[in-house]
Amino acid sequence: MLRKTTAVVVTLVALLAAGRLVTPADRAGVRGQLAFLRSELDAGAAEQAQGLFPEGYLFMYALYGLAQVSRGRDAADPSSQLREARWALSRLETPAGRGPFSADLTPAYGVFYQGWTNWLRGGILSLRPDPALQRDFEASSAALAAAFDASSSPYLAAYPGQAWPVDSTVAIASLRLHDKLLPPRYAGTVQRWLTGVRQRLDPATGLQPHTVDLETGAPASVARGTSQSIIQRFLVDIDPGFAREQYLRFRSQFVVRPLRLGPAVREYPVGMDGPGDVDSGPLPLGVSLSATAVTLGAAAVAGDRGLARSLASYGELVGVPFSTPWTKRYAAGALPIGDAFVAWSKTARPWVAAAQVPPPPVITPWWRLPFVALLALVVLLAWLPLARWAAARSAGPWPESVGPAAARSAGAGSVGAGSAAARSAGVGSDSAGSAGVGSVGVGLAAAGSAGVGLAAAGSAGVGLAAEGSVGACSVGAGGDEADAGGGQADHEGGRAGPEESDEPVGPLGVAADHGDEEAAGHEDRGDQHPERQHLP
């Protein structure tokens, strides 16, 4: 019973996994994710995320608010999404939201804080006009533009003495959003920024570097997946042409299929390895799970629907989602900030640029085939022990005497010399005379006989003698045997074997005294066996 239950459970899990691989991306599940995130935020998830890395608090509220804005842009009435996004922004504008950042930076609290909050303000404003919010959006946009115009580097500081290109990319995108929603003011700032970026690309990859020198903007480290996945998400709304060039470079150097399975994103370019950090997390096979989740959104805004769908499907498998009628979470909700990134990525769409023309595909739907084959193998292995056990049961109980089957060997109708030789050795098998034609003995597998009574050469597990027996056919399932040559029957189908009787058992499972009885002449006991009906 336990074997069958285990096999059924494994089969159901495999079917569920296969379904997640081949079904379209679950955009409807975002609503459940956001419901889960709201409950987690109310319970202090942002404060807990802050304990994991410096921007945890801001990311929790910013990503939640941005995902709500994206849902609101598709809604006929965005009132509920607007309310939630405003609530998230209000949490970012508190001392707790600004706490990790320095007010002495230019702009105040640094480009990381100003860039993400300004992007969220613009998103909320795109759902519904709000004069007070518009004034805040204009003021923060002006402060960002002034800081970029005054800098000799395209990259502003996020923390004292430290700059990451990804943070400035988000801030510049917010200026482009300003010029879409309000009278344009910052086209010159954006173009100067793009010129500076092109002059300072990472020479190893041709992409924006991960970190730079604060004063000059010169690359300080190679491009990395965690920052590139966010850069590619925002670059489309800054300059679609430059974004396409950068996205194709990123995809060719970071998107891989480890072990020839599903798509994933490396933290370092192909051919290069390095340590992980709080942003990337652990790097199994060089893959960053956080970069992989965010690249789902980057692929979507780049028009790369094939890669976006594949990443979403793969995430539904390896992310182990758990759903209720009201909520959805990944990895049992152990890391809510991961759910925030996934929800933000699943709602991705350009906010400034038009929908992009799909790039040449980098992956085909056939990537799922090895996974489906692997799942099928797991199911087969789960059922195999049960099938073998059932086959053994179908062979019936072992005979009291493994005695002569020489009559079945090569069509002989009487006990031949080979059987006598076998009995004289005390083994009770059909050796010597059977000539390796599949005799049914004590587990000998001559000429393809597969275990005890298992049918060889294509028989369906009903105890048929193996390949090559001439005129011999034993039916183990019902306990009846017939000798085609007119020989005598071996045993009664329902009687216990030696392991079930009180008789001492010798080697190979044969009753210890049975060899003597056989030596006395098995023919003398013929009248103790009822007549068997011969098979036609």
TORVEX-96711 format. One record per residue (C-alpha): x, y, z; residue number from 1. Coordinates in steps of 0.5 Angstrom, whole numbers. Last residue first. Layout:
<atom east="X" north="Y" up="Z" k="NUM"/>
...
//
This chain:
<atom east="-8" north="-55" up="-52" k="536"/>
<atom east="-7" north="-54" up="-44" k="535"/>
<atom east="-7" north="-61" up="-41" k="534"/>
<atom east="-12" north="-61" up="-35" k="533"/>
<atom east="-8" north="-63" up="-29" k="532"/>
<atom east="-10" north="-70" up="-25" k="531"/>
<atom east="-9" north="-69" up="-18" k="530"/>
<atom east="-2" north="-71" up="-15" k="529"/>
<atom east="-1" north="-76" up="-9" k="528"/>
<atom east="-1" north="-82" up="-15" k="527"/>
<atom east="5" north="-79" up="-18" k="526"/>
<atom east="9" north="-80" up="-11" k="525"/>
<atom east="13" north="-86" up="-14" k="524"/>
<atom east="15" north="-83" up="-20" k="523"/>
<atom east="20" north="-78" up="-16" k="522"/>
<atom east="25" north="-83" up="-14" k="521"/>
<atom east="28" north="-85" up="-8" k="520"/>
<atom east="33" north="-79" up="-10" k="519"/>
<atom east="28" north="-74" up="-10" k="518"/>
<atom east="26" north="-76" up="-3" k="517"/>
<atom east="33" north="-75" up="-1" k="516"/>
<atom east="33" north="-69" up="-4" k="515"/>
<atom east="27" north="-66" up="-1" k="514"/>
<atom east="30" north="-67" up="6" k="513"/>
<atom east="33" north="-60" up="6" k="512"/>
<atom east="27" north="-57" up="3" k="511"/>
<atom east="30" north="-52" up="-3" k="510"/>
<atom east="31" north="-45" up="-2" k="509"/>
<atom east="37" north="-44" up="-5" k="508"/>
<atom east="41" north="-48" up="1" k="507"/>
<atom east="37" north="-52" up="5" k="506"/>
<atom east="30" north="-51" up="9" k="505"/>
<atom east="28" north="-55" up="14" k="504"/>
<atom east="21" north="-57" up="14" k="503"/>
<atom east="16" north="-53" up="18" k="502"/>
<atom east="13" north="-50" up="12" k="501"/>
<atom east="13" north="-43" up="9" k="500"/>
<atom east="20" north="-43" up="6" k="499"/>
<atom east="19" north="-50" up="3" k="498"/>
<atom east="13" north="-47" up="-1" k="497"/>
<atom east="6" north="-47" up="1" k="496"/>
<atom east="1" north="-51" up="-3" k="495"/>
<atom east="-4" north="-47" up="-8" k="494"/>
<atom east="-1" north="-49" up="-15" k="493"/>
<atom east="0" north="-57" up="-13" k="492"/>
<atom east="6" north="-59" up="-16" k="491"/>
<atom east="10" north="-62" up="-21" k="490"/>
<atom east="5" north="-65" up="-26" k="489"/>
<atom east="7" north="-71" up="-30" k="488"/>
<atom east="9" north="-72" up="-37" k="487"/>
<atom east="5" north="-72" up="-43" k="486"/>
<atom east="10" north="-68" up="-48" k="485"/>
<atom east="6" north="-62" up="-47" k="484"/>
<atom east="7" north="-62" up="-40" k="483"/>
<atom east="1" north="-58" up="-36" k="482"/>
<atom east="2" north="-53" up="-30" k="481"/>
<atom east="-4" north="-50" up="-26" k="480"/>
<atom east="-2" north="-45" up="-20" k="479"/>
<atom east="-7" north="-40" up="-23" k="478"/>
<atom east="-2" north="-34" up="-24" k="477"/>
<atom east="4" north="-39" up="-25" k="476"/>
<atom east="1" north="-42" up="-32" k="475"/>
<atom east="6" north="-47" up="-34" k="474"/>
<atom east="7" north="-48" up="-42" k="473"/>
<atom east="12" north="-53" up="-45" k="472"/>
<atom east="12" north="-55" up="-52" k="471"/>
<atom east="19" north="-53" up="-54" k="470"/>
<atom east="22" north="-49" up="-49" k="469"/>
<atom east="26" north="-43" up="-53" k="468"/>
<atom east="24" north="-37" up="-49" k="467"/>
<atom east="22" north="-37" up="-42" k="466"/>
<atom east="17" north="-42" up="-38" k="465"/>
<atom east="11" north="-38" up="-37" k="464"/>
<atom east="10" north="-35" up="-30" k="463"/>
<atom east="4" north="-30" up="-32" k="462"/>
<atom east="8" north="-24" up="-33" k="461"/>
<atom east="6" north="-22" up="-40" k="460"/>
<atom east="11" north="-27" up="-44" k="459"/>
<atom east="15" north="-23" up="-48" k="458"/>
<atom east="22" north="-27" up="-49" k="457"/>
<atom east="22" north="-28" up="-41" k="456"/>
<atom east="16" north="-29" up="-36" k="455"/>
<atom east="18" north="-28" up="-29" k="454"/>
<atom east="17" north="-34" up="-26" k="453"/>
<atom east="22" north="-33" up="-21" k="452"/>
<atom east="27" north="-28" up="-24" k="451"/>
<atom east="28" north="-27" up="-31" k="450"/>
<atom east="29" north="-33" up="-36" k="449"/>
<atom east="33" north="-30" up="-41" k="448"/>
<atom east="37" north="-36" up="-44" k="447"/>
<atom east="38" north="-38" up="-37" k="446"/>
<atom east="36" north="-34" up="-31" k="445"/>
<atom east="36" north="-38" up="-25" k="444"/>
<atom east="32" north="-36" up="-20" k="443"/>
<atom east="31" north="-42" up="-17" k="442"/>
<atom east="28" north="-46" up="-22" k="441"/>
<atom east="23" north="-44" up="-28" k="440"/>
<atom east="27" north="-47" up="-34" k="439"/>
<atom east="29" north="-41" up="-40" k="438"/>
<atom east="32" north="-45" up="-45" k="437"/>
<atom east="39" north="-46" up="-42" k="436"/>
<atom east="40" north="-53" up="-44" k="435"/>
<atom east="34" north="-56" up="-40" k="434"/>
<atom east="38" north="-62" up="-39" k="433"/>
<atom east="44" north="-60" up="-35" k="432"/>
<atom east="40" north="-55" up="-31" k="431"/>
<atom east="33" north="-56" up="-29" k="430"/>
<atom east="34" north="-54" up="-22" k="429"/>
<atom east="33" north="-59" up="-16" k="428"/>
<atom east="40" north="-57" up="-13" k="427"/>
<atom east="42" north="-63" up="-9" k="426"/>
<atom east="47" north="-65" up="-14" k="425"/>
<atom east="44" north="-71" up="-16" k="424"/>
<atom east="38" north="-68" up="-17" k="423"/>
<atom east="41" north="-64" up="-23" k="422"/>
<atom east="44" north="-70" up="-26" k="421"/>
<atom east="37" north="-73" up="-25" k="420"/>
<atom east="34" north="-68" up="-29" k="419"/>
<atom east="40" north="-68" up="-35" k="418"/>
<atom east="39" north="-75" up="-35" k="417"/>
<atom east="32" north="-75" up="-37" k="416"/>
<atom east="25" north="-75" up="-33" k="415"/>
<atom east="20" north="-76" up="-38" k="414"/>
<atom east="16" north="-72" up="-44" k="413"/>
<atom east="22" north="-69" up="-47" k="412"/>
<atom east="20" north="-62" up="-51" k="411"/>
<atom east="27" north="-59" up="-51" k="410"/>
<atom east="26" north="-58" up="-43" k="409"/>
<atom east="19" north="-59" up="-41" k="408"/>
<atom east="20" north="-66" up="-39" k="407"/>
<atom east="27" north="-64" up="-36" k="406"/>
<atom east="23" north="-60" up="-31" k="405"/>
<atom east="24" north="-65" up="-25" k="404"/>
<atom east="24" north="-62" up="-18" k="403"/>
<atom east="23" north="-55" up="-15" k="402"/>
<atom east="19" north="-59" up="-10" k="401"/>
<atom east="14" north="-56" up="-5" k="400"/>
<atom east="12" north="-51" up="-11" k="399"/>
<atom east="13" north="-43" up="-10" k="398"/>
<atom east="7" north="-39" up="-9" k="397"/>
<atom east="4" north="-35" up="-15" k="396"/>
<atom east="8" north="-32" up="-21" k="395"/>
<atom east="3" north="-26" up="-20" k="394"/>
<atom east="6" north="-24" up="-14" k="393"/>
<atom east="13" north="-23" up="-17" k="392"/>
<atom east="10" north="-19" up="-22" k="391"/>
<atom east="6" north="-15" up="-17" k="390"/>
<atom east="13" north="-14" up="-14" k="389"/>
<atom east="16" north="-12" up="-20" k="388"/>
<atom east="11" north="-7" up="-22" k="387"/>
<atom east="11" north="-4" up="-15" k="386"/>
<atom east="18" north="-3" up="-15" k="385"/>
<atom east="18" north="0" up="-22" k="384"/>
<atom east="12" north="5" up="-21" k="383"/>
<atom east="17" north="11" up="-18" k="382"/>
<atom east="22" north="9" up="-23" k="381"/>
<atom east="18" north="10" up="-28" k="380"/>
<atom east="15" north="17" up="-25" k="379"/>
<atom east="22" north="20" up="-24" k="378"/>
<atom east="24" north="18" up="-32" k="377"/>
<atom east="17" north="22" up="-34" k="376"/>
<atom east="20" north="28" up="-30" k="375"/>
<atom east="27" north="27" up="-33" k="374"/>
<atom east="23" north="27" up="-40" k="373"/>
<atom east="19" north="33" up="-39" k="372"/>
<atom east="25" north="37" up="-37" k="371"/>
<atom east="29" north="34" up="-43" k="370"/>
<atom east="23" north="37" up="-47" k="369"/>
<atom east="22" north="44" up="-44" k="368"/>
<atom east="28" north="47" up="-48" k="367"/>
<atom east="24" north="45" up="-54" k="366"/>
<atom east="20" north="51" up="-53" k="365"/>
<atom east="25" north="55" up="-57" k="364"/>
<atom east="31" north="60" up="-54" k="363"/>
<atom east="35" north="66" up="-57" k="362"/>
<atom east="29" north="68" up="-61" k="361"/>
<atom east="31" north="74" up="-66" k="360"/>
<atom east="29" north="81" up="-62" k="359"/>
<atom east="21" north="82" up="-62" k="358"/>
<atom east="19" north="89" up="-64" k="357"/>
<atom east="18" north="94" up="-58" k="356"/>
<atom east="12" north="96" up="-55" k="355"/>
<atom east="12" north="104" up="-55" k="354"/>
<atom east="17" north="108" up="-50" k="353"/>
<atom east="15" north="111" up="-44" k="352"/>
<atom east="12" north="106" up="-39" k="351"/>
<atom east="15" north="100" up="-42" k="350"/>
<atom east="11" north="94" up="-39" k="349"/>
<atom east="13" north="89" up="-34" k="348"/>
<atom east="8" north="86" up="-29" k="347"/>
<atom east="11" north="79" up="-28" k="346"/>
<atom east="18" north="83" up="-26" k="345"/>
<atom east="14" north="87" up="-21" k="344"/>
<atom east="11" north="81" up="-18" k="343"/>
<atom east="18" north="77" up="-18" k="342"/>
<atom east="22" north="82" up="-15" k="341"/>
<atom east="16" north="83" up="-9" k="340"/>
<atom east="16" north="75" up="-9" k="339"/>
<atom east="24" north="75" up="-7" k="338"/>
<atom east="23" north="81" up="-2" k="337"/>
<atom east="18" north="76" up="1" k="336"/>
<atom east="23" north="71" up="3" k="335"/>
<atom east="20" north="65" up="6" k="334"/>
<atom east="14" north="65" up="3" k="333"/>
<atom east="13" north="58" up="2" k="332"/>
<atom east="19" north="58" up="-4" k="331"/>
<atom east="14" north="63" up="-8" k="330"/>
<atom east="8" north="66" up="-6" k="329"/>
<atom east="0" north="66" up="-8" k="328"/>
<atom east="-6" north="69" up="-4" k="327"/>
<atom east="-13" north="69" up="-4" k="326"/>
<atom east="-16" north="62" up="-6" k="325"/>
<atom east="-9" north="59" up="-4" k="324"/>
<atom east="-3" north="58" up="-8" k="323"/>
<atom east="4" north="56" up="-6" k="322"/>
<atom east="10" north="57" up="-12" k="321"/>
<atom east="16" north="52" up="-12" k="320"/>
<atom east="20" north="57" up="-15" k="319"/>
<atom east="23" north="51" up="-19" k="318"/>
<atom east="17" north="50" up="-23" k="317"/>
<atom east="13" north="56" up="-24" k="316"/>
<atom east="20" north="60" up="-25" k="315"/>
<atom east="21" north="55" up="-31" k="314"/>
<atom east="15" north="58" up="-34" k="313"/>
<atom east="16" north="65" up="-32" k="312"/>
<atom east="23" north="64" up="-35" k="311"/>
<atom east="21" north="61" up="-41" k="310"/>
<atom east="15" north="66" up="-42" k="309"/>
<atom east="20" north="72" up="-42" k="308"/>
<atom east="25" north="68" up="-46" k="307"/>
<atom east="20" north="67" up="-52" k="306"/>
<atom east="17" north="74" up="-51" k="305"/>
<atom east="23" north="78" up="-52" k="304"/>
<atom east="19" north="85" up="-53" k="303"/>
<atom east="25" north="89" up="-49" k="302"/>
<atom east="20" north="90" up="-44" k="301"/>
<atom east="18" north="83" up="-43" k="300"/>
<atom east="26" north="81" up="-43" k="299"/>
<atom east="27" north="86" up="-38" k="298"/>
<atom east="21" north="83" up="-33" k="297"/>
<atom east="24" north="76" up="-34" k="296"/>
<atom east="31" north="79" up="-33" k="295"/>
<atom east="29" north="81" up="-26" k="294"/>
<atom east="27" north="73" up="-24" k="293"/>
<atom east="34" north="71" up="-27" k="292"/>
<atom east="38" north="77" up="-23" k="291"/>
<atom east="35" north="75" up="-17" k="290"/>
<atom east="37" north="67" up="-18" k="289"/>
<atom east="44" north="69" up="-20" k="288"/>
<atom east="47" north="63" up="-24" k="287"/>
<atom east="54" north="61" up="-23" k="286"/>
<atom east="53" north="54" up="-23" k="285"/>
<atom east="50" north="55" up="-16" k="284"/>
<atom east="51" north="63" up="-14" k="283"/>
<atom east="49" north="64" up="-7" k="282"/>
<atom east="46" north="71" up="-7" k="281"/>
<atom east="46" north="76" up="-12" k="280"/>
<atom east="45" north="83" up="-8" k="279"/>
<atom east="48" north="80" up="-2" k="278"/>
<atom east="54" north="78" up="-5" k="277"/>
<atom east="57" north="73" up="-10" k="276"/>
<atom east="64" north="71" up="-11" k="275"/>
<atom east="67" north="71" up="-18" k="274"/>
<atom east="67" north="67" up="-25" k="273"/>
<atom east="68" north="69" up="-32" k="272"/>
<atom east="67" north="64" up="-38" k="271"/>
<atom east="60" north="67" up="-39" k="270"/>
<atom east="59" north="74" up="-36" k="269"/>
<atom east="58" north="74" up="-29" k="268"/>
<atom east="52" north="73" up="-25" k="267"/>
<atom east="49" north="68" up="-29" k="266"/>
<atom east="42" north="68" up="-32" k="265"/>
<atom east="37" north="62" up="-32" k="264"/>
<atom east="34" north="58" up="-38" k="263"/>
<atom east="32" north="51" up="-36" k="262"/>
<atom east="35" north="45" up="-37" k="261"/>
<atom east="42" north="44" up="-41" k="260"/>
<atom east="46" north="43" up="-35" k="259"/>
<atom east="45" north="50" up="-34" k="258"/>
<atom east="42" north="54" up="-40" k="257"/>
<atom east="45" north="61" up="-40" k="256"/>
<atom east="43" north="68" up="-41" k="255"/>
<atom east="49" north="72" up="-39" k="254"/>
<atom east="53" north="74" up="-45" k="253"/>
<atom east="49" north="73" up="-51" k="252"/>
<atom east="43" north="76" up="-47" k="251"/>
<atom east="47" north="82" up="-45" k="250"/>
<atom east="50" north="84" up="-51" k="249"/>
<atom east="43" north="83" up="-54" k="248"/>
<atom east="40" north="88" up="-49" k="247"/>
<atom east="45" north="93" up="-50" k="246"/>
<atom east="44" north="94" up="-57" k="245"/>
<atom east="36" north="94" up="-56" k="244"/>
<atom east="37" north="99" up="-51" k="243"/>
<atom east="41" north="104" up="-55" k="242"/>
<atom east="35" north="104" up="-60" k="241"/>
<atom east="30" north="104" up="-55" k="240"/>
<atom east="33" north="110" up="-51" k="239"/>
<atom east="31" north="112" up="-44" k="238"/>
<atom east="25" north="108" up="-43" k="237"/>
<atom east="28" north="102" up="-46" k="236"/>
<atom east="34" north="103" up="-41" k="235"/>
<atom east="30" north="101" up="-35" k="234"/>
<atom east="29" north="94" up="-35" k="233"/>
<atom east="36" north="93" up="-39" k="232"/>
<atom east="39" north="97" up="-33" k="231"/>
<atom east="35" north="92" up="-28" k="230"/>
<atom east="38" north="86" up="-31" k="229"/>
<atom east="45" north="89" up="-32" k="228"/>
<atom east="45" north="90" up="-24" k="227"/>
<atom east="44" north="83" up="-22" k="226"/>
<atom east="48" north="80" up="-28" k="225"/>
<atom east="54" north="83" up="-27" k="224"/>
<atom east="58" north="88" up="-32" k="223"/>
<atom east="66" north="88" up="-30" k="222"/>
<atom east="69" north="92" up="-24" k="221"/>
<atom east="71" north="99" up="-23" k="220"/>
<atom east="69" north="102" up="-30" k="219"/>
<atom east="71" north="110" up="-31" k="218"/>
<atom east="66" north="114" up="-28" k="217"/>
<atom east="71" north="120" up="-27" k="216"/>
<atom east="70" north="122" up="-20" k="215"/>
<atom east="66" north="116" up="-17" k="214"/>
<atom east="70" north="111" up="-20" k="213"/>
<atom east="65" north="106" up="-23" k="212"/>
<atom east="61" north="99" up="-21" k="211"/>
<atom east="57" north="94" up="-24" k="210"/>
<atom east="60" north="96" up="-31" k="209"/>
<atom east="55" north="99" up="-37" k="208"/>
<atom east="56" north="94" up="-43" k="207"/>
<atom east="61" north="92" up="-48" k="206"/>
<atom east="63" north="86" up="-45" k="205"/>
<atom east="70" north="86" up="-43" k="204"/>
<atom east="71" north="94" up="-44" k="203"/>
<atom east="66" north="96" up="-39" k="202"/>
<atom east="62" north="102" up="-42" k="201"/>
<atom east="65" north="109" up="-41" k="200"/>
<atom east="64" north="113" up="-47" k="199"/>
<atom east="57" north="110" up="-49" k="198"/>
<atom east="55" north="112" up="-42" k="197"/>
<atom east="58" north="119" up="-42" k="196"/>
<atom east="54" north="120" up="-49" k="195"/>
<atom east="47" north="117" up="-46" k="194"/>
<atom east="48" north="122" up="-40" k="193"/>
<atom east="49" north="128" up="-45" k="192"/>
<atom east="43" north="126" up="-48" k="191"/>
<atom east="38" north="125" up="-42" k="190"/>
<atom east="40" north="132" up="-40" k="189"/>
<atom east="39" north="135" up="-46" k="188"/>
<atom east="32" north="132" up="-47" k="187"/>
<atom east="30" north="134" up="-39" k="186"/>
<atom east="25" north="139" up="-40" k="185"/>
<atom east="19" north="136" up="-44" k="184"/>
<atom east="12" north="139" up="-41" k="183"/>
<atom east="9" north="134" up="-37" k="182"/>
<atom east="7" north="126" up="-37" k="181"/>
<atom east="12" north="124" up="-43" k="180"/>
<atom east="18" north="129" up="-40" k="179"/>
<atom east="17" north="127" up="-33" k="178"/>
<atom east="18" north="119" up="-35" k="177"/>
<atom east="24" north="121" up="-39" k="176"/>
<atom east="27" north="124" up="-32" k="175"/>
<atom east="25" north="118" up="-29" k="174"/>
<atom east="29" north="114" up="-34" k="173"/>
<atom east="35" north="118" up="-32" k="172"/>
<atom east="34" north="116" up="-24" k="171"/>
<atom east="33" north="109" up="-26" k="170"/>
<atom east="40" north="109" up="-30" k="169"/>
<atom east="43" north="113" up="-25" k="168"/>
<atom east="42" north="107" up="-20" k="167"/>
<atom east="44" north="102" up="-25" k="166"/>
<atom east="51" north="105" up="-26" k="165"/>
<atom east="53" north="104" up="-19" k="164"/>
<atom east="57" north="110" up="-15" k="163"/>
<atom east="60" north="110" up="-8" k="162"/>
<atom east="64" north="115" up="-4" k="161"/>
<atom east="58" north="117" up="0" k="160"/>
<atom east="53" north="112" up="-2" k="159"/>
<atom east="48" north="113" up="-8" k="158"/>
<atom east="53" north="117" up="-12" k="157"/>
<atom east="52" north="120" up="-19" k="156"/>
<atom east="54" north="116" up="-25" k="155"/>
<atom east="54" north="120" up="-32" k="154"/>
<atom east="61" north="123" up="-29" k="153"/>
<atom east="63" north="130" up="-30" k="152"/>
<atom east="57" north="132" up="-25" k="151"/>
<atom east="53" north="139" up="-25" k="150"/>
<atom east="48" north="137" up="-31" k="149"/>
<atom east="47" north="130" up="-27" k="148"/>
<atom east="46" north="134" up="-20" k="147"/>
<atom east="41" north="139" up="-24" k="146"/>
<atom east="37" north="134" up="-27" k="145"/>
<atom east="36" north="130" up="-21" k="144"/>
<atom east="34" north="136" up="-17" k="143"/>
<atom east="29" north="138" up="-22" k="142"/>
<atom east="26" north="131" up="-22" k="141"/>
<atom east="25" north="132" up="-15" k="140"/>
<atom east="21" north="138" up="-16" k="139"/>
<atom east="17" north="136" up="-21" k="138"/>
<atom east="15" north="130" up="-18" k="137"/>
<atom east="13" north="133" up="-12" k="136"/>
<atom east="9" north="139" up="-15" k="135"/>
<atom east="5" north="133" up="-19" k="134"/>
<atom east="4" north="130" up="-13" k="133"/>
<atom east="0" north="136" up="-10" k="132"/>
<atom east="-3" north="137" up="-17" k="131"/>
<atom east="-6" north="130" up="-17" k="130"/>
<atom east="-8" north="127" up="-24" k="129"/>
<atom east="-9" north="120" up="-25" k="128"/>
<atom east="-6" north="113" up="-27" k="127"/>
<atom east="0" north="117" up="-30" k="126"/>
<atom east="1" north="121" up="-23" k="125"/>
<atom east="2" north="114" up="-20" k="124"/>
<atom east="8" north="112" up="-24" k="123"/>
<atom east="11" north="119" up="-24" k="122"/>
<atom east="11" north="118" up="-16" k="121"/>
<atom east="14" north="111" up="-17" k="120"/>
<atom east="20" north="113" up="-22" k="119"/>
<atom east="21" north="119" up="-17" k="118"/>
<atom east="22" north="114" up="-11" k="117"/>
<atom east="27" north="110" up="-15" k="116"/>
<atom east="31" north="115" up="-17" k="115"/>
<atom east="31" north="119" up="-11" k="114"/>
<atom east="33" north="113" up="-6" k="113"/>
<atom east="39" north="111" up="-11" k="112"/>
<atom east="41" north="118" up="-13" k="111"/>
<atom east="43" north="120" up="-6" k="110"/>
<atom east="40" north="122" up="0" k="109"/>
<atom east="40" north="129" up="-2" k="108"/>
<atom east="42" north="130" up="-9" k="107"/>
<atom east="47" north="131" up="-8" k="106"/>
<atom east="49" north="127" up="-2" k="105"/>
<atom east="49" north="130" up="5" k="104"/>
<atom east="42" north="127" up="7" k="103"/>
<atom east="46" north="120" up="7" k="102"/>
<atom east="42" north="114" up="6" k="101"/>
<atom east="40" north="108" up="10" k="100"/>
<atom east="34" north="112" up="14" k="99"/>
<atom east="31" north="115" up="8" k="98"/>
<atom east="25" north="110" up="8" k="97"/>
<atom east="25" north="110" up="16" k="96"/>
<atom east="25" north="117" up="16" k="95"/>
<atom east="18" north="117" up="12" k="94"/>
<atom east="18" north="118" up="5" k="93"/>
<atom east="18" north="111" up="3" k="92"/>
<atom east="12" north="109" up="7" k="91"/>
<atom east="8" north="115" up="3" k="90"/>
<atom east="10" north="112" up="-3" k="89"/>
<atom east="7" north="105" up="-1" k="88"/>
<atom east="1" north="108" up="1" k="87"/>
<atom east="0" north="112" up="-6" k="86"/>
<atom east="1" north="105" up="-9" k="85"/>
<atom east="-4" north="102" up="-5" k="84"/>
<atom east="-9" north="107" up="-7" k="83"/>
<atom east="-8" north="107" up="-14" k="82"/>
<atom east="-8" north="100" up="-15" k="81"/>
<atom east="-15" north="100" up="-11" k="80"/>
<atom east="-17" north="106" up="-16" k="79"/>
<atom east="-15" north="103" up="-22" k="78"/>
<atom east="-22" north="103" up="-26" k="77"/>
<atom east="-21" north="100" up="-32" k="76"/>
<atom east="-15" north="96" up="-30" k="75"/>
<atom east="-9" north="95" up="-35" k="74"/>
<atom east="-5" north="102" up="-32" k="73"/>
<atom east="-7" north="100" up="-25" k="72"/>
<atom east="-4" north="93" up="-26" k="71"/>
<atom east="3" north="97" up="-27" k="70"/>
<atom east="2" north="102" up="-22" k="69"/>
<atom east="1" north="96" up="-17" k="68"/>
<atom east="7" north="93" up="-19" k="67"/>
<atom east="11" north="99" up="-18" k="66"/>
<atom east="8" north="100" up="-11" k="65"/>
<atom east="10" north="93" up="-9" k="64"/>
<atom east="17" north="94" up="-12" k="63"/>
<atom east="18" north="101" up="-8" k="62"/>
<atom east="15" north="98" up="-1" k="61"/>
<atom east="20" north="92" up="-1" k="60"/>
<atom east="26" north="95" up="-5" k="59"/>
<atom east="26" north="101" up="0" k="58"/>
<atom east="26" north="97" up="6" k="57"/>
<atom east="31" north="92" up="3" k="56"/>
<atom east="36" north="97" up="1" k="55"/>
<atom east="42" north="96" up="6" k="54"/>
<atom east="41" north="88" up="6" k="53"/>
<atom east="38" north="83" up="10" k="52"/>
<atom east="36" north="87" up="16" k="51"/>
<atom east="33" north="92" up="11" k="50"/>
<atom east="29" north="86" up="9" k="49"/>
<atom east="26" north="85" up="16" k="48"/>
<atom east="24" north="92" up="17" k="47"/>
<atom east="20" north="91" up="10" k="46"/>
<atom east="17" north="85" up="12" k="45"/>
<atom east="14" north="88" up="18" k="44"/>
<atom east="7" north="84" up="19" k="43"/>
<atom east="4" north="90" up="15" k="42"/>
<atom east="9" north="89" up="10" k="41"/>
<atom east="7" north="81" up="10" k="40"/>
<atom east="0" north="82" up="9" k="39"/>
<atom east="1" north="87" up="3" k="38"/>
<atom east="6" north="82" up="0" k="37"/>
<atom east="1" north="76" up="0" k="36"/>
<atom east="-4" north="80" up="-3" k="35"/>
<atom east="1" north="83" up="-8" k="34"/>
<atom east="2" north="75" up="-10" k="33"/>
<atom east="-5" north="74" up="-10" k="32"/>
<atom east="-6" north="79" up="-15" k="31"/>
<atom east="0" north="77" up="-19" k="30"/>
<atom east="-3" north="70" up="-20" k="29"/>
<atom east="-7" north="73" up="-26" k="28"/>
<atom east="0" north="73" up="-30" k="27"/>
<atom east="1" north="66" up="-30" k="26"/>
<atom east="5" north="65" up="-35" k="25"/>
<atom east="3" north="60" up="-41" k="24"/>
<atom east="2" north="52" up="-39" k="23"/>
<atom east="8" north="48" up="-41" k="22"/>
<atom east="13" north="48" up="-35" k="21"/>
<atom east="7" north="49" up="-30" k="20"/>
<atom east="4" north="43" up="-33" k="19"/>
<atom east="10" north="38" up="-33" k="18"/>
<atom east="11" north="40" up="-25" k="17"/>
<atom east="4" north="38" up="-24" k="16"/>
<atom east="4" north="32" up="-28" k="15"/>
<atom east="11" north="30" up="-24" k="14"/>
<atom east="7" north="32" up="-17" k="13"/>
<atom east="2" north="27" up="-19" k="12"/>
<atom east="6" north="22" up="-21" k="11"/>
<atom east="10" north="22" up="-15" k="10"/>
<atom east="4" north="22" up="-10" k="9"/>
<atom east="1" north="16" up="-14" k="8"/>
<atom east="8" north="12" up="-14" k="7"/>
<atom east="9" north="14" up="-6" k="6"/>
<atom east="1" north="11" up="-5" k="5"/>
<atom east="3" north="5" up="-9" k="4"/>
<atom east="9" north="3" up="-5" k="3"/>
<atom east="6" north="5" up="2" k="2"/>
<atom east="0" north="0" up="0" k="1"/>
//
